[in-house]
Amino acid sequence: MPASLSESSARTIQRAALLSIFAGALISLIKFAAFVITDSAAIFSDAVESINNVLAASVAAYAVYQSARAPDREHPFGRGRWEYFSAGFEGGLIILAALAILYEAAPRLLGGEALRQLRLGLALTAAASLANAVLGWYLQRTGRRLNSEALVADGKHVFSDVITSLGVLLGVGGVVLSGWQWLDPLVACAMALWILISGVRIVQSSFHRLLDRVRPETLQAAVAALHAARRDAMIFPHRLRLRESGPRLEINFHLITPRFYTIEELHRLESAIDHDLQTSLDRPLDLLMHSDPCSPLHCTICRVQGCPLRREAATGDLHWDASSLTGDGHLALAPESRSIPAGSE
């Protein structure tokens, strides 16, 4: 069981975070140049969102650095939750950016100076948006592959910027074609509302992760990994609990085991399960398994061969799914429909 991310994975995450900072800074300069040239409120909204990306990426870079550090005495579960704080901070920045754009654009709905050199401004914005799309795709792909919440949030933020840019290009293009100056601040206000919704969603997701809300895909992956690790001595796992901390995953469950097993045999069983879970999930994890001794009531669903304490032949089997594994120990039998309280004597 690895104590931390592999060195290559940690380096990949850190390189992606640094790339986000430098690429974001260059893209922001291009968009601010387009704003200075045109004095467009819509392009201003796009530029503000981009500089916001750079600030958020800087925080994300520090978060992924902390998350990659190995657990120690003061942080026995690692520092992966830095990524959730980072994602929440990034969502807060998005919300502030949206409010700043509304502050700038709303008064212009009542009238403002004529825009200038819009075609050049559109060309610069389009080039910057294309670069942003590539960057956002790379950050999300890398973050999901390496279970980095901070990189995924950063990538989503960059993609929200791409969507903002598309709206800006359409709005300012409409000004060029129609001459309607009021389209420019209207597009800026619409983009600000879109950005605001995106920020609220990121903050909400960050809170959920800090409160240990398990993602459905993580739970399903853990259930599949337990299936892959199944052995006859694993009579029934229950009270499955998962806790994510950045790339690390803590797995905690109770397991009905043969009553006659020695401590050494239970240790070997746990080590084998640990190895199989690590192989299936392919991420740093901590396993905490509590063994419950079987009772005569479990004989009908026990696969253990040569059991010296068996009272009845095995006639049924168990359904292992997310509902039964996370439950408090009531077994769903197949093909029979009766239940046995797990751990009952």
Backbone hydrogen bonds, N-H to C=O, Kabsch-Sander energy under -0.5 kcal/mol:
donor,donor_aa,acceptor,acceptor_aa,energy
10,A,6,S,-2.6
11,R,7,E,-2.4
12,T,8,S,-2.1
13,I,9,S,-2.4
14,Q,10,A,-2.4
15,R,11,R,-2.6
16,A,12,T,-2.2
17,A,13,I,-2.2
18,L,14,Q,-2.3
19,L,15,R,-2.6
20,S,16,A,-2.0
21,I,17,A,-1.4
22,F,18,L,-2.3
23,A,19,L,-2.8
24,G,20,S,-1.8
25,A,21,I,-2.2
26,L,22,F,-1.9
27,I,23,A,-2.4
28,S,24,G,-2.4
29,L,25,A,-2.0
30,I,26,L,-1.8
31,K,27,I,-2.1
32,F,28,S,-2.6
33,A,29,L,-2.0
34,A,30,I,-1.9
35,F,31,K,-1.9
36,V,32,F,-2.6
37,I,33,A,-2.0
38,T,34,A,-1.9
39,D,35,F,-3.6
44,F,40,S,-2.1
45,S,41,A,-2.2
46,D,42,A,-1.6
47,A,43,I,-2.4
48,V,44,F,-2.7
49,E,45,S,-1.9
50,S,46,D,-1.7
51,I,47,A,-2.3
52,N,48,V,-1.9
53,N,49,E,-1.5
54,V,50,S,-1.4
55,L,51,I,-1.8
56,A,52,N,-2.6
57,A,53,N,-2.9
58,S,54,V,-1.9
59,V,55,L,-1.7
60,A,56,A,-2.5
61,A,57,A,-2.4
62,Y,58,S,-1.6
63,A,59,V,-2.2
64,V,60,A,-2.7
65,Y,61,A,-1.6
66,Q,62,Y,-2.3
67,S,63,A,-2.7
68,A,64,V,-1.5
69,R,66,Q,-1.3
72,D,75,H,-1.2
78,G,75,H,-2.1
79,R,69,R,-0.5
82,W,79,R,-1.9
83,E,80,G,-1.8
85,F,81,R,-2.0
86,S,82,W,-2.5
87,A,83,E,-2.3
88,G,84,Y,-2.3
89,F,85,F,-2.6
90,E,86,S,-2.6
91,G,87,A,-2.3
92,G,88,G,-2.0
93,L,89,F,-2.2
94,I,90,E,-2.2
95,I,91,G,-2.0
96,L,92,G,-2.2
97,A,93,L,-2.6
98,A,94,I,-2.2
99,L,95,I,-1.9
100,A,96,L,-2.2
101,I,97,A,-2.3
102,L,98,A,-2.2
103,Y,99,L,-2.2
104,E,100,A,-1.8
105,A,101,I,-3.0
106,A,102,L,-2.4
108,R,105,A,-0.9
109,L,105,A,-0.6
109,L,106,A,-1.5
110,L,107,P,-1.4
111,G,108,R,-1.3
116,R,38,T,-1.3
121,G,117,Q,-1.9
122,L,118,L,-2.8
123,A,119,R,-2.1
124,L,120,L,-2.2
125,T,121,G,-2.3
126,A,122,L,-2.6
127,A,123,A,-2.1
128,A,124,L,-2.2
129,S,125,T,-2.2
130,L,126,A,-2.0
131,A,127,A,-1.8
132,N,128,A,-2.0
133,A,129,S,-2.2
134,V,130,L,-1.7
135,L,131,A,-2.1
136,G,132,N,-3.0
137,W,133,A,-2.1
138,Y,134,V,-2.1
139,L,135,L,-2.5
140,Q,136,G,-2.2
141,R,137,W,-2.4
142,T,138,Y,-2.6
143,G,139,L,-2.6
144,R,140,Q,-2.5
145,R,141,R,-2.0
146,L,142,T,-1.9
147,N,144,R,-0.7
148,S,143,G,-3.1
149,E,147,N,-0.8
152,V,148,S,-2.0
153,A,149,E,-2.7
154,D,150,A,-2.3
155,G,151,L,-2.7
156,K,152,V,-2.5
157,H,153,A,-2.3
158,V,154,D,-2.3
159,F,155,G,-2.3
160,S,156,K,-2.3
161,D,157,H,-1.6
162,V,158,V,-1.6
163,I,159,F,-2.3
164,T,160,S,-2.2
165,S,161,D,-2.5
166,L,162,V,-2.3
167,G,163,I,-2.1
168,V,164,T,-2.4
169,L,165,S,-2.9
170,L,166,L,-2.2
171,G,167,G,-2.7
172,V,168,V,-3.2
173,G,169,L,-1.9
174,G,170,L,-2.0
175,V,171,G,-1.6
176,V,172,V,-2.2
177,L,173,G,-2.2
178,S,174,G,-2.8
179,G,175,V,-2.4
181,Q,179,G,-1.0
183,L,180,W,-1.2
184,D,181,Q,-1.3
186,L,182,W,-1.6
187,V,183,L,-2.6
188,A,184,D,-1.9
189,C,185,P,-2.3
190,A,186,L,-2.2
191,M,187,V,-2.6
192,A,188,A,-2.1
193,L,189,C,-1.9
194,W,190,A,-1.9
195,I,191,M,-2.7
196,L,192,A,-2.4
197,I,193,L,-2.0
198,S,194,W,-2.1
199,G,195,I,-2.5
200,V,196,L,-2.2
201,R,197,I,-2.1
202,I,198,S,-2.0
203,V,199,G,-2.3
204,Q,200,V,-2.4
205,S,201,R,-2.4
206,S,202,I,-2.2
207,F,203,V,-2.3
208,H,204,Q,-2.2
209,R,205,S,-2.1
210,L,206,S,-2.2
211,L,207,F,-1.7
212,D,209,R,-1.6
213,R,208,H,-2.8
214,V,212,D,-0.5
218,T,215,R,-0.6
219,L,215,R,-2.1
220,Q,216,P,-2.5
221,A,217,E,-1.8
222,A,218,T,-2.1
223,V,219,L,-2.4
224,A,220,Q,-2.4
225,A,221,A,-2.1
226,L,222,A,-2.2
227,H,223,V,-2.1
228,A,224,A,-2.1
229,A,225,A,-1.5
230,R,227,H,-1.2
234,M,231,R,-1.6
235,I,233,A,-1.7
235,I,256,I,-1.5
236,F,256,I,-1.0
238,H,254,H,-2.6
239,R,327,G,-2.3
240,L,325,L,-2.7
241,R,252,N,-3.2
243,R,250,E,-1.8
245,S,248,R,-2.4
248,R,245,S,-1.8
249,L,284,P,-1.7
250,E,243,R,-2.9
251,I,249,L,-0.5
251,I,286,D,-3.1
252,N,241,R,-2.5
253,F,288,L,-1.8
254,H,238,H,-2.9
255,L,290,H,-2.8
256,I,236,F,-2.3
257,T,255,L,-0.5
257,T,292,D,-2.8
261,Y,258,P,-1.5
266,L,262,T,-2.4
267,H,263,I,-2.2
268,R,264,E,-2.2
269,L,265,E,-2.3
270,E,266,L,-2.5
271,S,267,H,-2.4
272,A,268,R,-2.2
273,I,269,L,-2.4
274,D,270,E,-2.8
275,H,271,S,-2.2
276,D,272,A,-2.3
277,L,273,I,-2.7
278,Q,274,D,-2.3
279,T,275,H,-2.2
280,S,276,D,-2.5
281,L,277,L,-2.9
282,D,278,Q,-2.0
286,D,249,L,-2.2
288,L,251,I,-2.7
290,H,253,F,-2.3
291,S,289,M,-0.5
292,D,255,L,-3.1
294,C,257,T,-1.8
298,H,295,S,-2.2
299,C,296,P,-1.4
301,I,298,H,-1.5
302,C,299,C,-1.2
303,R,232,D,-0.6
307,C,304,V,-0.6
310,R,307,C,-0.9
315,T,300,T,-1.9
316,G,300,T,-2.8
317,D,334,A,-2.3
319,H,332,A,-2.3
320,W,318,L,-0.7
321,D,319,H,-0.8
325,L,321,D,-2.7
326,T,322,A,-1.6
327,G,323,S,-0.5
331,L,329,G,-0.6
331,L,340,I,-1.8
333,L,331,L,-0.7
333,L,338,R,-0.9
334,A,317,D,-3.1
342,A,329,G,-3.4
344,S,341,P,-1.9
